[in-house]
């Protein structure tokens, strides 16, 4: 069993060569938004135990920005905060994969 009920990783990698990457799609801002929202909703407490983390390159930049939720290993992409809210509400709170955002 995983230490966390859900462990969420946001790629925030910035490529030095100027190639497209998750960081160029405001992935750090998205990660901060989700972390704050999870805390506000009480999902990061001991009972729910959801952890939001930054990650380096996850080698899926062509599908980015990307986020992966473990222990399920579900990969998502997103465009805006409404997509992130849907991932929070459906997957993190209710355990339902958001098929339309899955990659």
C-alpha positions as CSV (number, residue, x, y, z in Angstrom):
1,X,0.0,0.0,0.0
2,X,1.2,3.5,-0.9
3,X,2.1,5.9,1.9
4,X,-0.3,8.5,0.4
5,X,-3.9,7.7,-0.7
6,X,-3.1,9.7,-3.8
7,X,0.2,11.1,-4.8
8,X,0.0,13.7,-7.6
9,X,3.0,14.8,-9.7
10,X,3.1,17.9,-11.9
11,X,5.9,18.1,-14.5
12,X,7.3,21.6,-14.0
13,X,10.4,21.0,-16.2
14,X,11.9,23.9,-18.1
15,X,14.0,22.8,-21.1
16,X,17.1,24.9,-21.6
17,X,17.1,24.7,-25.3
18,X,13.9,26.6,-25.7
19,X,11.9,23.5,-26.8
20,X,8.3,23.3,-25.8
21,X,7.9,21.9,-22.3
22,X,5.4,21.7,-19.4
23,X,6.9,24.8,-17.7
24,X,6.0,26.9,-20.8
25,X,2.4,25.9,-20.2
26,X,2.3,27.4,-16.7
27,X,2.6,24.0,-15.0
28,X,4.1,25.5,-11.8
29,X,1.1,27.8,-11.5
30,X,-1.2,24.8,-12.0
31,X,0.6,22.8,-9.4
32,X,0.4,25.6,-6.9
33,X,-3.3,26.0,-7.7
34,X,-4.1,22.3,-7.1
35,X,-1.9,22.2,-3.9
36,X,-3.8,25.2,-2.5
37,X,-7.2,23.8,-3.5
38,X,-6.5,20.4,-2.0
39,X,-5.4,22.0,1.2
40,X,-8.5,24.3,1.3
41,X,-10.8,21.3,0.7
42,X,-9.1,19.3,3.6
43,X,-7.9,16.6,1.2
44,X,-4.3,16.8,2.5
45,X,-5.2,15.8,6.0
46,X,-4.4,12.4,7.6
47,X,-7.7,10.9,6.6
48,X,-7.5,11.7,2.9
49,X,-3.7,12.0,2.7
50,X,-3.4,13.5,-0.8
51,X,0.1,14.9,-1.6
52,X,0.8,17.3,-4.5
53,X,4.4,17.4,-5.7
54,X,6.5,18.9,-8.5
55,X,8.4,16.6,-10.8
56,X,11.2,17.1,-13.4
57,X,10.8,15.9,-16.9
58,X,8.5,13.0,-17.3
59,X,9.3,12.7,-21.0
60,X,5.8,13.4,-22.3
61,X,6.2,17.0,-23.3
62,X,4.4,16.5,-26.6
63,X,1.3,15.7,-24.6
64,X,1.8,18.4,-22.0
65,X,1.4,19.9,-19.6
66,X,1.2,16.6,-17.8
67,X,0.2,15.4,-14.3
68,X,0.1,11.9,-13.1
69,X,-1.9,10.5,-10.1
70,X,-0.6,7.5,-8.2
71,X,-1.2,4.8,-7.1
72,X,-3.5,4.4,-10.1
73,X,-0.9,5.7,-12.5
74,X,-3.4,7.8,-14.4
75,X,-1.8,10.5,-16.7
76,X,-3.7,13.7,-17.5
77,X,-3.2,16.8,-19.5
78,X,-5.0,20.1,-18.8
79,X,-5.7,23.5,-20.3
80,X,-7.0,25.6,-17.5
81,X,-8.2,25.7,-13.9
82,X,-11.6,24.2,-14.8
83,X,-9.8,21.1,-16.0
84,X,-7.8,21.0,-12.8
85,X,-11.0,21.5,-10.7
86,X,-12.5,18.5,-12.6
87,X,-9.5,16.3,-11.7
88,X,-9.7,17.4,-8.1
89,X,-13.5,16.8,-7.8
90,X,-13.7,13.6,-9.8
91,X,-10.4,11.8,-9.3
92,X,-9.0,13.1,-6.1
93,X,-12.2,13.4,-4.1
94,X,-14.4,10.7,-5.7
95,X,-12.0,8.2,-7.3
96,X,-13.4,8.5,-10.8
97,X,-10.9,8.9,-13.7
98,X,-11.6,12.0,-15.9
99,X,-11.5,10.2,-19.3
100,X,-11.6,13.4,-21.4
101,X,-8.3,14.6,-19.9
102,X,-6.6,11.3,-19.7
103,X,-3.5,10.7,-21.9
